[in-house]
Amino acid sequence: MTSQVSLTKMMVMILESQKKIRLVTIALLSGGAYAAPNSVAMDQERSELCNTDMSSFLPPPYNNISNMVCRPVWNTFLLRYQKKEDNVVTFILSAVYTTGWVAMGFSKDGRMVGSSAMVGWFNRKGQARIKEYYLQGTRPSQVIEDAGELDLTKVPPAVVINGAMIYLAFQAKFEKPLASQPIILAFGTRFPNHFRLSSHDDKTTVLFDFTAGSASRAHVNPGQMKKNHGVLGTLAWGLFLPVGAIVARYLKHKDPLWYYLHAGVQFLGFLLGLANVVLGQQLYNKIDANIPSHRGIGIFALTLSILQILAFFLRPKKDAKIRRYWNWYHHWFGRIALFFGVFNIVWGIHLGAAGDVMEDRLWFSNFYDSSHSYYSRNAVLVEGIREDYYST
């Protein structure tokens, strides 16, 4: 009799695992050209997952909570919750799981920094782990364990694997009834090391309405902003500003044409560089970036370019005594600005995120390498012509 019961449970687990695998397949297809045909099937699979009987694998009291609201929130992530009159909310987050960790965070403004998160995983020994973390910054060392602002109840949180799904269950009390709340969802495929989390493989922020039980994206994907930032930086520091410097270097015998070309091209490059820094700052705030080197170099190069624009209005006459020092200042500040601007392009490509941005990184890299080779060859050619011109 016992063996028959065990066999029945095993068959149920196999069937549930097959459902989860189908859900993963549909979720992957939904991101591509097959989203529309599979939307009905995906809704059906999600409905089946929401109807999963959790009483057989979740510990009490999570296994006997009735009338829980169940909603899909992101990819294979499902959120179940139940609110009580004393502002206590029970959460059960489920997602397809292989290795690593799964997290659900509560944010005040939709940003990762400053939020508190419940993170669950199973280590290499198969031991369940669930902890609260405070996200003080974006580096792994700034994700602090056993800290945060969630007022957890005395009911112990739990993490369970059932079939292909992992379930994170916990209770928290809030100061006022939970309504519209930014929720951060993330996962990482590497195991935490001594409870220190690895960097996430992917994350999103959704604005979840706990009164209506609906979720919406809290912000757009920053991928297009990254691409625009890269394009503006490449055009400014990899094209227009170097061309303006080349004009001043090799076309002075075309006076006053060289001067107007130099001033016009450099001013256009400055405007593109300024727009690039403004867009970069918006991107910095949106993705909680922690790349002070790239940001600092960009601001430094912009500051030098502003000084170059001021030099245009403060240019002394050719016969003035200080014109010689002004030339030194203008030439060397311009060269330093170009050096750091070009360096920051390469550094930005290196820092570019992997995954779906990899094609953009390759595009930027190939574009810049081709442009650099083109201008280098032409600079050598023009330099040779210039030497021949002045030697005759």
C-alpha positions, 0 to 999 in steps of 0.5 A: 500500500505504501509503495502504491502511494509513493508511486502515485506521488511520483507520477503526480510530480512527473506530471507537474514537472512536465507542465512546468517544462511546457510553461518554460517553452511557452514563456521563451516563445512568447518573447519572439514572433510566436507571442500572439499564437501562444498567449492563450496557451500561456494563460492556460498554463498559468491558470493551471499553475495557480491552481496547484495544490500547495498543501502537500509540500508547503509547511504550515501555515502556508499550506492551508491558506485559502482564497489567495490571489494568484497573478503572473508578474514576470516570465515564469514568476507567479505571485500569490498573496493574501491580505489580512485586516491588520495589514499582514500580508502572506506572500508566496512567490514561485518560479521555474528553478534550476540552480542559484537564487530567486528574489522578490524585493520591495522598493520605495521608488522602483530602484534596486538601491535602498530596497529590501528583498527576500531571497531563497535558494537551495545550496549544493548540498540541497539545503533550503535557504531563505534570508532577507537582504538589504540592497545598500548598493549595486555591488555584491558586497553591498547586498547585506544579509539579515538586514532590511526594512521588512517587518516580518512576522513570527511565522518563519519564512520557507523555501520549497522545491516542487517539481520544476518550481521553487516557492518562496513563502513569507509574511510581513506586516505593513504600516498601512494597507498595501496598495500600489507597490514597486516590486523587484524580481530577480534571479541568479544562476550561481549559488551564493557563497557564504550567503553572499549573493552573486550578481543577478542574471536578470531582473525587472521592476513591476508596479503591482496593485495589491488592491486590484491584483494586477502588475505592470512594468514600472519602467521600460527596458533600458537597452535602447537607451544604452544603444543611444548613449553609445551612438551619441558618444561614438559620434561625438568623441569618435567622429566629429571632435577628432575630425574638427581637430584634423581640420585645425591640424591640416587645413590651416593653409585654407584660411579662413575656411579652416577656422569656420570648419573647425569651429562648426564641427567642434561645436556640433561635436560638443552638443552631441557630447553634452547630449550623451552625458545627459542621456548617460546620467538618465541611464545611470539613474534608471539601471542603478549603475555602479560604474564611477570610472566611466561616469567620471571620465565622461564628466571630466571630458565634458568639462574640458570640452566646455573650457574649449568652448569658452576658449572660443569666446576668450580668444585673444588677437594674434598679436597679443602677448598672451596669444602664445599661452592661449594656444598652449592651453587650447591645444593641450586641453583639446588633446587631453579631452580627445584622449579621455573621450576616445578612451571612454568609448572603448571603456564603455564598450567593455563595460556594456552589459552582456546578453541581449546587448551583446550585438550592440557591443559588437556593433559599437566595437566594429564601428569604432575599430573601422572608424579608428583605422580609417582616420588613422590611415588618412591622418598618416596620409595627410601628414605625409602630404603635409610634410611634402608640401612644407618641404618644397 
